[in-house]
């Protein structure tokens, strides 16, 4: 899902980015997956797989909701950095339930 539309989404968020900047943006988003994975692994033995997945889906839902509400106002104000952070958090949250 994300890998197909990610270049288009990044172009909307940061339209003036060069090829090198786009590569760094993609690496930053991918790094969020690593960060979320490393943060969630220690919690699995304490919470259990089912609870971890429920928390992951809840986190993903909340970030998706915030991104959906904030997208148009932030895009109109050219606040690409804020959109980028929300999008990176959304990508990272996918890994909570997939670890």
N, C-alpha and C positions, 0 to 999 in steps of 0.2 A: 503494500500500500504506500508507505511513505517514500520508498525509493523511486517509485514511478513519478510522483508529483513533487518531490522535494526540490528539484531545480526550479520548477515554476513558482513554488511557494517562496523560495529564497529570492527569486527575481522580483517578486511583488514586495517583499519586505525590504530588500536592499538593492534597488534597481541600478545603482551606480557602481556596484561591485565589479572589480576586475576578475579575470580568471583565477588569479592567485588568491584573491580575497574569497572568492566562492569556494575554492578548495579548502581554505582555512575554516570557513563556515561549516562545510560538510564534515570536516574533522571534529569541529567543536560539538556538532550534534551527535556524531558517532561516539565521542568521548562521554557524553551524558549517559549513554547506554552502559558504558564501563563503570562510571561512577555509581549509578543506581544499582547495578549488579553487585558491586563490592559492598555497598551499604546494606543491601537486603540479605545477602548470604548469612551473616551472623544472626539475623532475626528468625530464620527459618526453624532452627531447633527449638527456639523459645515459643514462637507463635504457632508453628505447624504449617504445613503446605496450604491447607484449605484457608486458614485465616489470612495467610500471606497473600494468597490469590484474591481473596475478597477485598483486602486492603488495597491491593494493586488496582483492581477494577474501580474501587471507589476513588482512588487518587487519580486515575486516568479520566474518570468521569468529571471530576471537579476541574482538572486542568483543561479538559476539552470545553467545558462550559465557560470557564473564564476566557479562554482563547476565542471562542465563538462570540461572546459578548464584547470583548475588547477589540476584535479584529478591525471592524469598520472605523470606529473612532480613532484608533491608533494609526491605521493606514492613511486616513485622511489627514492626520497631523504629521505624517511622515516620521512616525516613531518606530522605525524599523528595528532598532535595538531592543525595545521592549517586546515586540512581536517575536524576535529571534529567541529571546530568553524563554518566553512562553512555549514556543514551538520546540525548543531543545528540551524543556521540562516534559512536554508531552511525549516526545520520543523516548526520553529516559524512563518515563512511567510505564511504557510498554514492557520493560524488562522486569518490573516488580513481579508481575504475574507469570512471566516466562522463565524465571530462574528455576 
